[in-house]
Amino acid sequence: MKLKQKLKKAKKVVSDNQETDRFPITPEYNSRTIAYLTISASAVTGVYAGYLSNLYILMVVLALVYPHLAKFLTAPIREKYTAQVVYTLILFDAVMYGAVSVLLGASPIPTMLLAIMANASFITTGKAFSYIFCLLFMAAGALATFYLMPNQLQIMGDAPDSMAYVFAIGVGIYVGVTAYYNHKQSRMLLAAKNQMQQRNEQYRRLSQKLSKYLSPQVWQTIFSGKKDVKLETHRKKLVIFFSDIQGFTALSEEIEPETLTDILNRYLTDMSKIALKHGGTIDKFIGDAIMVFFGDPESKGLKKDTEACVSMAIEMRRHMKVLRQRWRAQGLKTPLEIRMGINTGYATVGNFGAESRMDYTIIGKEVNLAARLESAADAGEILISYETYSVVKDTILCREKGQIHAKGFSRPVPIYQVVDFRRDLGSQQSFTEYEFDGFSMHLDLEKVKNYEKDRIVSALEKAEKLLKEKLL
């Protein structure tokens, strides 16, 4: 029995809440009710004082009923067209205020007080044009009443003081209630603004934390709306980079985990800065291994992307000297060296995984070749494929390194060793390369044996003789 009573009570509360939501009590409704209550009270006072006829009781009834009737009739469309409904009702109020000023005899004091109340309502539109439009509608209401009811001219004159007092009290209440709601609304807006700022700051901090799990390029494209977070991929020509530290696995067995963690984090931090400096998209860290690619989600063109990738590798190799000195100062005796592999080719790039957990990465045989080049490299060596070499050979000096067999490739893959930027070699250059139509020469002094020097010089002299004879 008690349970049934509780259910009935709960249903009643829900029903009352639904009814309240359907016909909400708004500041606009309260202000309108007070305004028309003031008009009806003034009319009753005028009838009681003999200034107005008994027929004005009809106006009193209409003034008392209208605010509630307007609220009921506009409820079905108010939620969807709130601004339009509010503005339309204000325009209708303006016509009514103009008509009432004439019906009440257009006495100076009541008319002035009614104008104050009307203007307070018009100002809520917030726009100068809308405000002027309301004044025009009020004037139109007054003129229409003069035209339709010419007998009203007979009662024009000074209204009794009691009507002015009633209007003054009503206007005071109206202005006070309006000011209260405006103050309340301003406080709510201020609270909402502060809450929004707090949430924005919270989201900003959260996004900064989440951005550390993504490459900056990927994070920016997502937060700027350029890319949707959904499972999709596309084919694109990319420059793919792999690197790791030779001897790191053996080192992990010799030193304490805390020291190893510090070394690894320092290494990955510095290398990440170099990768981002050159515009690389950091794919992932796998222990001491780093995977980076160029050309997506942002690309500067294949040539610039390839040169940026090789430049990054050269800078990483140079920075290892700085890190080795730092680690040596920390007591690390094992000289760690980086080895790198770079390949250029088409790969599938995009979001892989599940709807609930995605990874922005690349797959394909060209990716496997880059990894194979890295594993084939010696300590401190950068190995690149022919596709990469053909793009950077004019600016970066490379040596032929033979061929390797890679999974997914039926034939041996020619590889090249990156020496340095041609502009940085200077007098220390040990590798010379010339290539013209009908002439090609590659001289690597580090590979030349002493017993072969005479044979090379002899070959060069014969080539010189033939060339001069041709010119003669």
Summary of the structure (lengths in Angstrom):
residues: 472
radius of gyration: 43.0
end to end distance: 124.0
largest distance: 136.0
contacts: 1341
relative contact order: 0.06
helix: 62%
strand: 18%
